[in-house]
Amino acid sequence: MAMTVPVDVAASVRDALVAELGIDATALAGEAELSLLPGMESVKLLRIVSALEEVHGVSLDDDVLFSIETVDDLIRALGGAPDAGGTTGETGP
């Protein structure tokens, strides 16, 4: 059964990437590697993830953070979907 990602999570991830990187949303295919996006730097990625964690009320543990490689990976992590190891991000207070 396919997982359905809430539209607001996917939209907020794309909006945050577009705002932080100043890129066109069409460059954000789900399989796009975050590290290869124009203007991406580790500090910017941390800022994006931190802001998205706050918006969605989740706290992603280090294992999850280091496993995020693509736009879809980030969407799944914030949506609480299990990764291949069956773990999820921890929900915030």
Beta strands, then each sheet from edge to edge (+ up, - down):
strand 1: 58-59
strand 2: 90-91
sheet 1: 1+ 2-
end
